[in-house]
């Protein structure tokens, strides 16, 4: 499968790094694995880092929107970092920027999340 | 001898999600003879992915016995793509085209497929018949790197 997911924790924030291709075929596994991590104790916020994501389509938008709803229900915040131009266009077109902040890199996203707490 | 300028290919495959990436990479490889920019390639890969995913999820409801057909042709600097299935068809096309509308919210679909296809291509048409299938026809002019560097 042409998608790799790596997770890390920084205090109450779950960091998910995606590389490869996020489409309908790979979306199910990403969704399942992310929900498992989000369900863990002490996880409040989600930082989705997309630096090495080479391809994404509307199935990926569905995954992002679904996780946003989940985190919001938990009273947390979801942000995205390291977005490349094609993914940026999709996020913009779907109006996701209106509900989610975007940061240049992981460290600026993390410091912003901590201020917000 | 205008026909000599035209090139075309047809691809048929099982309605399995594994084939989504195969379909978009194959179309991208075919179109590469026009020397497209990275952005143009990404646009084409994305719309192929959207249309094929629609056929698999909505047209055939993930039944792998369904067959998706892609016809691609190149004429001068324009690519025409036709992506077809013989699946369920779409009952209300206008509703389906609405941004963020999805008939399958339980699957966490974003409802952006048609909006993306309309935005990324120069021409976009859908023909659908309930019980007969859906055919999406799209066109895009490739400006190409050569034109940009000249």
Boltz contact constraints between the chains, C-beta under 6 A:
constraints:
  - contact:
      token1: [A, 23]
      token2: [B, 20]
      max_distance: 6.0
  - contact:
      token1: [A, 23]
      token2: [B, 49]
      max_distance: 6.0
  - contact:
      token1: [A, 24]
      token2: [B, 17]
      max_distance: 6.0
  - contact:
      token1: [A, 24]
      token2: [B, 20]
      max_distance: 6.0
  - contact:
      token1: [A, 24]
      token2: [B, 53]
      max_distance: 6.0
  - contact:
      token1: [A, 25]
      token2: [B, 17]
      max_distance: 6.0
  - contact:
      token1: [A, 25]
      token2: [B, 18]
      max_distance: 6.0
  - contact:
      token1: [A, 25]
      token2: [B, 20]
      max_distance: 6.0
  - contact:
      token1: [A, 57]
      token2: [B, 46]
      max_distance: 6.0
  - contact:
      token1: [A, 57]
      token2: [B, 49]
      max_distance: 6.0
  - contact:
      token1: [A, 57]
      token2: [B, 50]
      max_distance: 6.0
  - contact:
      token1: [A, 58]
      token2: [B, 50]
      max_distance: 6.0
  - contact:
      token1: [A, 58]
      token2: [B, 110]
      max_distance: 6.0
  - contact:
      token1: [A, 58]
      token2: [B, 112]
      max_distance: 6.0
  - contact:
      token1: [A, 58]
      token2: [B, 113]
      max_distance: 6.0
  - contact:
      token1: [A, 58]
      token2: [B, 116]
      max_distance: 6.0
  - contact:
      token1: [A, 61]
      token2: [B, 110]
      max_distance: 6.0
  - contact:
      token1: [A, 61]
      token2: [B, 112]
      max_distance: 6.0
  - contact:
      token1: [A, 62]
      token2: [B, 108]
      max_distance: 6.0
  - contact:
      token1: [A, 62]
      token2: [B, 109]
      max_distance: 6.0
  - contact:
      token1: [A, 62]
      token2: [B, 110]
      max_distance: 6.0
  - contact:
      token1: [A, 65]
      token2: [B, 110]
      max_distance: 6.0
  - contact:
      token1: [A, 66]
      token2: [B, 108]
      max_distance: 6.0
  - contact:
      token1: [A, 86]
      token2: [B, 42]
      max_distance: 6.0
  - contact:
      token1: [A, 94]
      token2: [B, 112]
      max_distance: 6.0
